[in-house]
Amino acid sequence: MLEEEFDFIMEVLESELRPYRDSHHVYRKLPEKGRAHEDILTEMNELAIRERTKWHSGYVSGAVYNGDDSHIDFLNEVYSINSQANPLHPDIWPSAIKYEAEIVAMTASLFGGGDDGVSSVCGTVSSGGTESIMLAMRAYRDWARTEKGIAEPQIVAPASAHAAFEKAAQCFDMELVQVGLDSDWRVDVEAMNNAISDRTAVIVGSAPSFPHGMIDPIEELSDLALERGIGLHVDSCLGGFILPFARRLGRRVPPADFSLPGVTSLSADTHKFGYAAKGSSVILYRDALLRRYQMYTTTNWMGGLYYSPTFAGSRPGALSAECWAAMLAFGEDGYLKATKSILDTADQIKEGISHINGIRILGDPLWVISFTSDEMDIYAVADAMTRRGWSLNGLQNPPAVHICITLRHTIEGVAERFVNDLAESAEEVSNSPGTMGVMTPIYGMAGAVDTRGEVHELLLRYADIQFKT
Ligand SMILES: Cc1ncc(COP(=O)(O)O)c(C=O)c1O
């Protein structure tokens, strides 16, 4: 039974990859003779055009945060000017170093870091949210070992915190202690207090969390961190370039930055609502001591003295150039305008969902809207949305689905289309009682302790098929 279910799910997942493999030559070795540029570009354009409609016309949750043609053209031009740059060589590309230092300073200024050159808030750029989080967690591990004598440091994080924290714990041999949420889908502060031990290096709060888009009570976590003498990382990867502007627009946004004395680090993704190209994020620290624990240095390598701030050695300086250019092109007024239209669209969608029978929103989110149902299988509703062209995110514990609103959804007619399609999908499922989503049994197994191992295996098989030619 299990094998059959696995095979079925694999078949569904593989079917998404097959069209590309069936219609285009599959390279299993280098072509004997190099192909003409023109020819390669034609093939790539064919592949990209097929995928474009879906994200460009706003059918996708998150993923493409800007996607405007003129913005993309601008970033592409910036890339082409800087395509050879590598910040590993500051002597050859000092411009890449300038861009990165200014990205960090501009980002810090959004989070109570101050733009006066006096504040101690500092940081580095990284390749994305996961890398920013992993860099910070490794820094806390080594800080805790060195400064506090904790041999086996712990991370205490909300159950809703991003998977990157678990990845960091696995990679850096740390223990991750997960804490439950309150009825508002924010971390339970009392439970977090109880979970902290003398091995805790850092506690985590999300602003907001990926699953439910809710902002953890960072102010209370800050008090807790100060009281216990430990670090507090605010994961604002998703919200970093929305919340500061939402606040200025008069939205009720609780403090979640360095203005709170217990906040010791914060991650904010420029490649999400900063509208930079993919491969860009910022990790900030309250002071340079913690940042030092992020750096890798070696003095005895035959290749010479070596230092790198992130996990990669050579890095694409062009991505930092693009990020810098995106931030300058938007400026405060651009981010304010973009944030306003995203929040207004989210309001319209939340209002629409509130009138759909059988569907309810979890918590009171700003623009990452998760919803579930007490009457029907929400994964079956998600499948019905997939048949209507949507690509939403499935959540679990409890079963739910979310849409993260981006600038693609602010286009005329997209919000209405989402609400209409969701209403139709919910009606379709509720008219066929017992309908189950394709992923329902798998999520069920993932939630049960004795079948979790099988679901790990399923994910590994999924990874294997992605690299099959
Ligand atoms: C809250 C949060 N943290 C971290 C990440 C990880 O970011 P990335 O996918 O860029 O590694 C995400 C991604 O959606 C996120 O929403």
The ligand as a Tripos MOL2 file, in Angstrom:
@<TRIPOS>MOLECULE
LIG
   16    16     1     0     0
SMALL
NO_CHARGES

@<TRIPOS>ATOM
      1 C1         10.5320   33.3100    7.3460 C.3       1 LIG1
      2 C2         11.5110   32.7140    6.3680 C.ar      1 LIG1
      3 N1         12.7660   32.4640    6.7690 N.ar      1 LIG1
      4 C3         13.6860   31.9300    5.9590 C.ar      1 LIG1
      5 C4         13.3730   31.6190    4.6500 C.ar      1 LIG1
      6 C5         14.4060   30.9710    3.7730 C.3       1 LIG1
      7 O1         14.7290   31.7580    2.6600 O.3       1 LIG1
      8 P1         15.4400   31.1690    1.3610 P.3       1 LIG1
      9 O2         14.4420   30.3310    0.6560 O.co2     1 LIG1
     10 O3         15.8340   32.4080    0.6280 O.co2     1 LIG1
     11 O4         16.6180   30.3790    1.7770 O.co2     1 LIG1
     12 C6         12.0770   31.8700    4.1810 C.ar      1 LIG1
     13 C7         11.6980   31.5310    2.8130 C.2       1 LIG1
     14 O5         10.5720   31.6570    2.4050 O.2       1 LIG1
     15 C8         11.1240   32.4360    5.0630 C.ar      1 LIG1
     16 O6          9.8600   32.6780    4.6810 O.3       1 LIG1
@<TRIPOS>BOND
     1     1     2 1
     2     2     3 ar
     3     2    15 ar
     4     3     4 ar
     5     4     5 ar
     6     5     6 1
     7     5    12 ar
     8     6     7 1
     9     7     8 1
    10     8     9 2
    11     8    10 1
    12     8    11 1
    13    12    13 1
    14    12    15 ar
    15    13    14 2
    16    15    16 1
@<TRIPOS>SUBSTRUCTURE
     1 LIG1         1 GROUP 0 **** ****
